[in-house]
Amino acid sequence: MRRAIIHIGTPRTGTSSLQMLLHTRRDALRGAGILYPALTPASAAHPHVSHQHLGETLDGRRPRRERGELIDALDRALARSREEVALLSYESLCLLPPWHRAPKLLCGLFERRGFRPEILMTVRPQAAYLQSQYTWRIQFLREARAFAASFEAELRARRFDYWRGLKGWARAAAGRVHLVPVQDRHSPAPLIERIAVELGLADRLLPLLTPADLAYRTNESLGPVGVEVSRRLRAGGAGGAQGASRAVTARIDALAHEHGFDAEPFRALDPAMTARVDEVYRRRNDALARRVWGTDWATRVAAPPPRAVNELARLGPESGREAEVAEILGAIRGEFGARVPQGAPGLRGRFGLAASEFARFARTLM
């Protein structure tokens, strides 16, 4: 039987880089016996590098009628296909609730067309995921809080329970699961190479990729100055459409690097936070790891090394970087004008700033 590999997430684990390579190598993949179907609804202006359109019909963010349109398109692609492997990828499929019918729907479709479904999930320590979710919101002008307030609000969010997001898919695929950590203690190889090896597709995929492909990364996060500029803009009322907001933060990032301000990545996790996350998720992570790998989580998943916090909202004036933040803020307001209002912050912005100030005050008492 042919194979169908459904990559369900998690977000912020190199998924966009993987999808970009699959998208740009679609024709070459077919020559290697791998189908990465193009699934774009008629209403969409542009195709997506992943199967996000399909995923958004499943989670309700796109019209229900498009679900049938895209399922029919996938069914036709499978019926015409002569490839031995079909690959579907959307990183938010793992965020669907365990009772959702999507796993049975997609796995059943693949099976009817002669493909045996398997599930691929990429994972990282939840502490790193928490920080990356924060910087993702920062990139789209959706976050006015300092990281500490975000951390407290989201520590026990359901998205960070990996088994919860996986179990429905694992059940629909009869337990055929591939779990790949972003950093693996067993191998220093690039993530995409390790995914190919785990799936048994190294001989098909790797000859199509250059060293630059294996090292390729997209959706890079802002550095400490960029994060603080974006946070203050949001606190002041900036925001709006995703594309317009991303254009603003892309310019923030470019200016910060042109001025030599963000030579290091943003870091907000301290050892106490990391220990709290580990306490919350250790047992669930170990249970998942034993199901899939037959070993404990920490045996495979490498935790990021401890680094000094450089979050400017947390360091306050002691960071000595206020002039850098002010310079980029001024430049952005000059370039984008009304899209980054300078008026009083809204309720959410005031709450975010108040939380930041409270966190700073609390540190003085510790």
N, C-alpha and C positions, 0 to 999 in steps of 0.2 A: 504494500500500500504506500502511496505517496504521502509526503509529510506536509502539515500546515503548522507553521510556527507563529503564534500570536504573542507579540511583545506588548505587555500590558503596563509597563512602567518600571520603577516609579519615576515621577518627574524629578528633574534636576540631577540626573545621574548619567549625563552624557547622551541622553536620548536624542536631542536635536542634532548632535554631531553624527550619530549613527544614521538617523533618518535622512540627513542631507546627502550622505554618501550613497545610501540606497536609492534615493531619488535621482541623483545625478548619474548613477551607474545603472539605471533601470534596463537599458538595452543590453549592456554587457552582462548583466545578471541573467537575462533570459538566455543568452548564449551559454551560460554556465549552468543552466537548468534550474534557475531560481526565478519565480514570479513575484514581483513586487507591484501589485496592481495599482493603476491610477484610478482613484475613486473621487470624482469631483462632481457635485450636484450642478444642475443647469443654472441654478440661481447664483452660484459662486463666481466672482469675477476672475479668480485665479486659482490654480491648483495649489494644494498644500504638500509640503515635503513629506508629511506623515499622513496617516489616515484619520486626521482630526475631524474632518467633516462627518465621516461615519460615526466617530465617537460622540460627536456633539448631537447627532440625531438620537443616539442611544441614551444619553444623559438628559435629553430634553432641551438643550440649548438651541437646536435648530428645528424647523417645522417637522412634524411627524410624517408628513407626506414624503419628505426627503429620505426618511429611513427606508421605505419601500424602494425608492428610486436607487439608492446606493446598494442595498442588499441585492436587488435584481442585477445591478451592474457587476457586483462581485460574483454572483452566481454565473453570469454569462462569461466572465473572465475565466473562472474555474472550468466551466464546461469546454471552453475553447483551448484551454491550456494543455500543453504537452510537457511542461516542466515537472520535475520530480518534487520540487519544494515550492510551497507558497508561503509568503511572509507578509504578515500584517503588523503594523506598528502604530500604537498611539499610547502615550505614556500615562494618560489619565483613565484608562480602562480599569486600572487597579483601584480607582477611587469610587467606582460604582458600589452601592450597598450589596452585602452578601446575598440578599434575596433577589437581586435584579436578574432578569431573564436573558441578558446579553450573552453570558457564557454558553448557555444551552443553545441559543439562537445561532451564534457563530460557529461553535463546535459542531452543531448538528448540520449546518450548511456545508462545512468542509467534509464531514463524513459522507454526506449524500453524494458528493462529487468525487469520492474515493481518496480523500486526504485524511490521514490520521492526525488529529490536533495535538499540539504540544504547547506549553506555556513557557515563555521567557520573561523573567523579572530581574531587573537590575536594582541593586540595593546599596545603601551606604548607612553608616551609623546615624541614628536619629538625631543626634546633636548637630551633625553637619547638615542634615536635611532641614532642621529647624532654621539654621542660619541662612541656608540657601533660599528657603521660602521667603524669608524676610528680605533678602536682597532682590529676589524676583519682584516682590511688590514695590520695592524701591525703584526698580527699573521702569515701572509703569506709573509712577507718581501716585501710588496707592497706600503709602505708609507714612504717617506723621509721628509715630511713636519711636522712642528709642528701643533698642533691641530688648532690653530687660523687660519692658512692659509686654512686648510681643511674646517673649519667651514664656512668661507667666501665663498668658492667655492661651497659648497653644500647646503647652507641654504635653497634655493628655489628649490632644485632638486625634480623631479616629484615623486620619490619613497616615499617622506614624505607626500604626499597628499593621505590620506588613502581612501577617497571616490573615487578618480580617479581609484585606484587599485581594488576597490570592486564593482563599479557600474555595470560593464559588467556581473560579476558573479551573483550579486543580481538580475539583470534583467532575466538572464537565469534560475534562481531558483525561479522565481515568488515572489521575495522579502523575501524568507525564509532565514534570516541571523542571525547568532549568533556572537556577538561581545564580546570578553572577554579581559579585561585589565590585564596586568601583575601584577599590584598592584591595587586592587579594594577597594575603600573606604567603600563598603558595607560588605566586608568579608576579614578576615585575613587568610583564608584557603590557602593552597598551590595551585599554578596555576593549576596543573593537576586535583586536586579535584574540583576546580571551573569549569573547562572545563567539567568534567563529569556531574556535577550538571546542568550546563547550557544546555547541550545536552540531559538531561533526561536519562542519562546512568549511574548514580551513583550506582544503584543497581547491574549493570552488571560489571562495571569497578573496582569500589573501593574494592570489596572483593578479587580481583586478585593482589592487590598492598599492599606492606608493607609500614610502615612509612619511611623506607629508600628510597623506590621507589618514594614516594611523595616528598621527599626532594632532589632527585637526580638531579644533574646539570652536564652538559657537556659543552664543548667549553668555559671554563673559560678564561677570558682575562688576559693578563699580567699586572703586577703591574708597578709602576712608573719607577723603574730601568729597568725592562724588556722592557718596551715600548721604553725607550731612547736608550737602546742597539740595539734593532731591527731597530729603526729609523736611527741610525748612520750607521748600516750595510747597509741598503738600500741606504742611501745617498752615501756610498762608492762604490756602484755597486753590492751589493749582491742581490740575487734573484734566479729565475729559476723555476723549476717545483714545483707545489703546495705541493706535498708530501715531497720533499727534504727541501723546505723552512719551512714547518711546523715542520719537525724534528729539524731544527735549533732553532726555537723559543720555541719549547717544552723543549729543553735543556737549553735555556736561562732561562725559567721559573723555571726549576728544580734547577739550580745553584743559582738563586736569592733567592729562598726559603731556600735552604740548608745553605746559608750564612746569613739568617735572614734579607735580604734586602727589601723584598716586603711583609710586614705584612699587608698592606692595599691596597685596589684596586686603580687603576689609576683613577684620577679625573682631568678633564681639563675644565669643564663647570664652568663659573662664573655667578653671578646673572644677569649681563648685557646681557650675551649670552642667558640665559634662557628667559629673558624678550623679547628679540628680536624674538626668536622662537615662543613664545606665541603670539606675535603681528601678526606674519605672518600667523599662523595656527588656531588661536582661532575661527574665524567665520566658517571655514570649519569643524573644529572638532565639534563645537556645532551643525552644520547642520547635520552631520553624527550621532551624539549622539541622537538627537531628532528623527531622522528617525528610529533608532533601539531601543533605550531605552525610548524615550519620555521625556528625560531630558537633561540638559546641560552636556557637556563633563566633567567639573571639579566636577560635582556631583558624578561621578563614578570613574574617573581615578585619582589615587593618584600620584602627582608629587614627584619625589625623593627629600628628604630633602637637603637643601643647605649644602655643605661641602667645606672645604678649598681646593683650587687647589693645587695638588702636582705634576703637570707635570714638569719634570725637564728641558725640553726645554724652558719652560716659566719662570721658577724660576731662571735659569742660575746659576752662581757660588754661589749665595746666598743660594742655596739648601744645600750646604755642602756635596753633595753626588757624586761628580765627581770621587772620588777614588773607590766607589762602581761600578760605570758604567765602569771605566777603568779595574777593576778586572774581571768583567764578559766578557767584550769585549776581553780581552787577552785570557781568558780561551776558549771562543768560537772559536777564530781564531786559537788557538793551536789545538783544537779538530777537526775542520772542514776544516782547511787549505784553499785550492783553492776555495771552495764553498762560502767563505766569503772574497772576495778580499779586499786588503788593499790599492789599488791604488786610483788615483784621481776619484772623483765622476763623473758620467755622467751628461748630461744636466739636467735630471729630479732631480737628487740628488742635483746639484748645485742650482737649482731653489728652492728646498725645504729648503736647508740650508739658502739661501739668504732670503727667506720669513720668516724663523724663526728669523734671525738676525734683519730683519726690524721690526718684531713684538716686539722684545725685545727693540729695539731703540725707537719705538713709545711709549712704556710704560713709558720710562724715561721722555717723554715730557708731559705725562698726569698728 
